[in-house]
């Protein structure tokens, strides 16, 4: 009698466990998979695919690691620049910003605020065969943007505003965007003070993710002289008169989330910015 009781209890435990397992699956398809399993049918396949979002998160971590200790890109070797370009290309292809980036206020608000420039580098490193770059700027005939120079400057570890270069290596460099008022400002902290270049922007008629910037403010602040300021905005006014346009350049956002922004400029420069100033090692 004891052995019969034990056998009965084991069977009841097996059926109870099986019922509990089946009960956790709500859909008929899941129930069929489990029934087939106990009938000796095909075993369910396990999907080990990584979602695009998970891939992008991994690439972002790899990107921030790759741009660390490069002095904002100035001391990056050709190998490091190629690695960054490859990671950026993967991110841009997997998760481009929506085409409503600048036209939808609910989306554009992600651009708002203070961003910290962490890396600048040319997008073209050599031959296309050796250093492929899938991203190509959109073009259009009969647009005022064609007056904006697209001559490559090969700039690393610096920013260029209408031909004015500022070295940003080992410098705290911020970009403040005010979407509501269509204003942008770049500020570079220097040993003697600060350089600020600012202006207005408008949405491009060539690409929905591109803004055209018209700089009109150039201010140098000398902290060692009690905050003495020099306003040199007239330089941009003179350049606009000579070129026949107030458009200084354009910047296209090719990736954007709450933490990281990637952009491409009209002179072929690649930019990586973060919301956290300490997101990378300088």
C-alpha positions as CSV (number, residue, x, y, z in Angstrom):
1,X,0.0,0.0,0.0
2,X,2.9,2.4,0.8
3,X,4.6,1.9,-2.6
4,X,1.2,2.4,-4.4
5,X,0.7,5.6,-2.5
6,X,4.1,6.9,-3.3
7,X,3.6,6.1,-7.0
8,X,0.2,7.9,-6.9
9,X,1.8,11.0,-5.3
10,X,4.6,11.1,-7.9
11,X,2.1,11.0,-10.7
12,X,0.0,13.7,-9.1
13,X,3.1,15.9,-8.7
14,X,4.0,15.4,-12.4
15,X,0.5,16.3,-13.6
16,X,0.3,19.3,-11.3
17,X,3.7,20.6,-12.4
18,X,2.7,20.1,-16.1
19,X,-0.6,21.9,-15.6
20,X,1.2,24.8,-13.8
21,X,3.7,25.1,-16.7
22,X,0.9,25.1,-19.3
23,X,-1.1,27.7,-17.4
24,X,1.7,30.2,-17.6
25,X,1.2,30.4,-21.4
26,X,-1.9,32.4,-22.4
27,X,-1.9,32.0,-26.2
28,X,-3.2,28.9,-28.0
29,X,0.0,28.8,-30.1
30,X,2.1,28.6,-27.0
31,X,-0.1,25.8,-25.6
32,X,0.3,23.8,-28.8
33,X,4.0,24.1,-28.6
34,X,4.0,22.6,-25.1
35,X,1.6,19.9,-26.0
36,X,3.7,18.9,-29.0
37,X,6.8,18.9,-26.7
38,X,5.2,16.2,-24.4
39,X,3.9,14.3,-27.4
40,X,7.5,14.0,-28.8
41,X,6.9,16.6,-31.5
42,X,9.2,19.3,-32.7
43,X,10.9,21.3,-30.0
44,X,10.3,25.0,-29.9
45,X,13.0,27.1,-31.5
46,X,14.8,29.7,-29.3
47,X,15.2,33.1,-30.8
48,X,18.5,34.5,-29.8
49,X,18.4,37.5,-32.2
50,X,19.4,40.8,-30.7
51,X,17.0,43.7,-31.1
52,X,18.2,46.8,-33.0
53,X,17.9,48.9,-29.9
54,X,20.2,46.5,-27.9
55,X,22.7,46.7,-30.8
56,X,22.6,50.5,-30.8
57,X,23.1,50.6,-27.0
58,X,26.2,48.4,-27.4
59,X,27.5,50.5,-30.3
60,X,27.0,53.6,-28.3
61,X,29.1,52.3,-25.4
62,X,31.7,51.2,-27.9
63,X,31.7,54.6,-29.5
64,X,32.1,56.5,-26.3
65,X,35.0,54.2,-25.3
66,X,36.6,54.7,-28.8
67,X,36.5,58.5,-28.6
68,X,37.9,58.7,-25.0
69,X,41.4,59.9,-24.5
70,X,41.6,61.4,-28.0
71,X,41.6,65.1,-27.0
72,X,38.3,65.7,-28.7
73,X,39.6,63.7,-31.7
74,X,42.8,65.7,-32.2
75,X,45.2,62.9,-31.1
76,X,43.1,60.1,-32.6
77,X,45.2,57.8,-34.8
78,X,44.0,56.9,-38.3
79,X,43.0,53.5,-37.0
80,X,40.9,55.1,-34.2
81,X,39.3,57.5,-36.6
82,X,38.4,54.5,-38.9
83,X,37.0,52.6,-35.9
84,X,34.8,55.6,-34.9
85,X,33.6,56.1,-38.4
86,X,32.6,52.4,-38.7
87,X,30.7,52.5,-35.4
88,X,28.9,55.7,-36.3
89,X,27.9,54.3,-39.7
90,X,26.4,51.3,-38.0
91,X,24.4,53.5,-35.6
92,X,23.2,55.8,-38.3
93,X,22.0,53.0,-40.5
94,X,20.2,51.1,-37.7
95,X,18.5,54.1,-36.0
96,X,18.3,57.3,-38.0
97,X,16.2,60.2,-36.5
98,X,12.6,60.5,-37.8
99,X,12.1,62.8,-40.7
100,X,9.9,64.9,-38.4
101,X,12.9,65.7,-36.3
102,X,12.7,69.5,-36.9
103,X,9.0,69.8,-37.9
104,X,7.4,68.1,-34.9
105,X,7.9,70.1,-31.7
106,X,7.4,66.9,-29.6
107,X,10.4,65.3,-31.4
108,X,12.5,68.5,-31.9
109,X,12.5,69.1,-28.1
110,X,15.1,66.3,-27.8
111,X,17.6,68.6,-29.5
112,X,17.0,71.3,-26.8
113,X,19.5,72.1,-24.1
114,X,23.2,71.9,-23.5
115,X,25.3,69.3,-25.4
116,X,29.0,68.6,-24.8
117,X,31.2,68.1,-27.8
118,X,33.3,65.0,-27.3
119,X,34.8,64.3,-30.7
120,X,35.4,65.8,-34.1
121,X,37.0,64.2,-37.1
122,X,36.9,64.3,-40.9
123,X,34.3,62.0,-42.4
124,X,36.7,61.2,-45.3
125,X,39.9,59.5,-44.1
126,X,41.3,58.4,-47.4
127,X,40.1,56.3,-50.3
128,X,36.5,55.1,-50.2
129,X,37.6,51.5,-50.8
130,X,39.8,51.6,-47.7
131,X,37.6,53.7,-45.5
132,X,34.0,53.3,-46.7
133,X,31.4,55.8,-45.3
134,X,27.8,54.9,-46.1
135,X,26.5,58.3,-45.2
136,X,26.3,60.8,-48.1
137,X,24.9,64.3,-47.8
138,X,21.7,65.0,-49.7
139,X,21.9,67.6,-52.5
140,X,19.3,69.6,-54.4
141,X,19.5,72.0,-57.4
142,X,18.2,75.5,-57.2
143,X,18.5,76.1,-53.5
144,X,20.2,78.9,-51.6
145,X,22.1,76.2,-49.7
146,X,24.3,75.7,-52.7
147,X,26.1,78.9,-51.7
148,X,27.4,77.2,-48.6
149,X,30.9,75.9,-49.0
150,X,31.3,72.2,-48.8
151,X,35.1,72.2,-49.2
152,X,36.6,69.7,-46.8
153,X,38.7,71.1,-44.0
154,X,40.0,67.8,-42.5
155,X,39.4,69.2,-39.0
156,X,40.0,67.1,-35.9
157,X,39.7,68.3,-32.3
158,X,38.2,71.7,-33.3
159,X,35.2,73.6,-34.6
160,X,34.9,75.8,-37.6
161,X,32.5,78.7,-37.9
162,X,32.4,80.4,-41.3
163,X,36.1,79.8,-41.7
164,X,37.1,80.7,-38.1
165,X,38.8,77.6,-36.5
166,X,38.8,77.1,-32.7
167,X,40.9,74.4,-31.1
168,X,38.7,72.3,-28.7
169,X,41.2,69.7,-27.7
170,X,41.2,69.3,-23.9
171,X,38.6,72.1,-23.7
172,X,35.1,72.1,-22.4
173,X,33.1,72.8,-25.5
174,X,29.3,73.2,-25.3
175,X,26.6,73.6,-27.8
176,X,23.4,75.2,-26.6
177,X,20.3,74.7,-28.7
178,X,17.1,76.7,-28.3
179,X,14.6,75.0,-30.6
180,X,11.7,77.3,-29.8
181,X,13.6,80.4,-30.8
182,X,15.7,78.8,-33.5
183,X,19.0,79.8,-31.8
184,X,22.3,77.9,-31.4
185,X,25.5,78.8,-29.6
186,X,28.9,77.2,-29.4
187,X,31.0,78.0,-26.3
188,X,34.7,77.0,-25.9
189,X,36.4,77.4,-22.5
190,X,40.0,78.6,-22.9
191,X,42.8,79.4,-20.5
192,X,42.2,83.1,-20.7
193,X,38.4,83.0,-20.8
194,X,35.8,81.9,-23.3
195,X,34.9,82.1,-27.0
196,X,31.2,82.2,-28.0
197,X,29.9,81.8,-31.5
198,X,26.1,82.0,-31.9
199,X,23.4,82.6,-34.4
200,X,20.0,81.6,-35.7
201,X,19.1,78.4,-37.7
202,X,16.3,77.3,-40.0
203,X,15.2,74.0,-41.3
204,X,16.9,73.0,-44.5
205,X,14.8,72.5,-47.7
206,X,17.2,69.7,-48.8
207,X,17.1,67.4,-45.8
208,X,14.5,67.2,-43.0
209,X,17.2,66.4,-40.5
210,X,19.4,69.3,-41.4
211,X,19.6,72.9,-40.0
212,X,21.1,75.8,-41.9
213,X,23.0,78.1,-39.5
214,X,23.6,81.9,-39.9
215,X,26.1,83.0,-37.3
216,X,26.0,86.7,-36.3
217,X,27.7,86.7,-32.9
218,X,31.4,86.3,-32.1
219,X,32.3,87.1,-28.5
220,X,35.6,86.7,-26.7
221,X,35.5,87.0,-22.9
222,X,38.8,87.6,-21.0
223,X,38.4,86.3,-17.4
224,X,41.8,87.5,-16.4
225,X,40.8,91.1,-17.2
226,X,37.7,91.1,-15.1
227,X,35.4,89.6,-17.8
228,X,36.3,92.1,-20.5
229,X,34.3,91.3,-23.6
230,X,35.1,91.8,-27.3
231,X,32.2,91.7,-29.7
232,X,33.4,90.7,-33.1
233,X,30.1,89.9,-34.8
234,X,30.8,92.4,-37.6
235,X,33.2,89.7,-39.0
236,X,30.2,87.5,-39.9
237,X,28.4,90.5,-41.4
238,X,31.4,91.2,-43.6
239,X,31.6,87.6,-44.7
240,X,27.9,87.5,-45.5
241,X,28.3,90.5,-47.7
242,X,31.3,89.0,-49.5
243,X,29.6,85.7,-50.1
244,X,26.2,86.9,-50.9
245,X,24.5,84.9,-48.2
246,X,24.2,85.0,-44.4
247,X,24.1,81.2,-44.3
248,X,27.3,80.1,-42.5
249,X,27.0,76.4,-42.8
250,X,24.7,73.4,-42.1
251,X,24.6,70.6,-39.6
252,X,22.7,67.4,-40.1
253,X,21.7,65.2,-37.1
254,X,22.2,61.6,-38.1
255,X,21.5,60.1,-34.7
256,X,19.7,61.4,-31.6
257,X,18.6,60.0,-28.2
258,X,18.4,61.4,-24.7
259,X,22.2,60.9,-24.2
260,X,24.0,61.0,-27.5
261,X,23.8,63.1,-30.6
262,X,25.8,62.5,-33.8
263,X,26.0,65.0,-36.6
264,X,27.7,65.7,-39.9
265,X,28.7,69.2,-41.1
266,X,28.9,70.9,-44.5
267,X,32.7,70.7,-44.5
268,X,32.8,66.9,-44.0
269,X,33.3,67.0,-40.2
270,X,31.8,64.3,-38.0
271,X,30.6,65.4,-34.5
272,X,29.8,63.3,-31.4
273,X,28.1,65.1,-28.5
274,X,26.7,63.9,-25.2
275,X,24.4,65.4,-22.6
276,X,26.8,64.2,-19.8
277,X,30.0,66.2,-19.8
278,X,31.8,63.2,-18.2
279,X,30.5,60.6,-20.6
280,X,34.0,60.1,-22.1
281,X,37.5,60.3,-20.8
282,X,39.2,63.5,-22.2
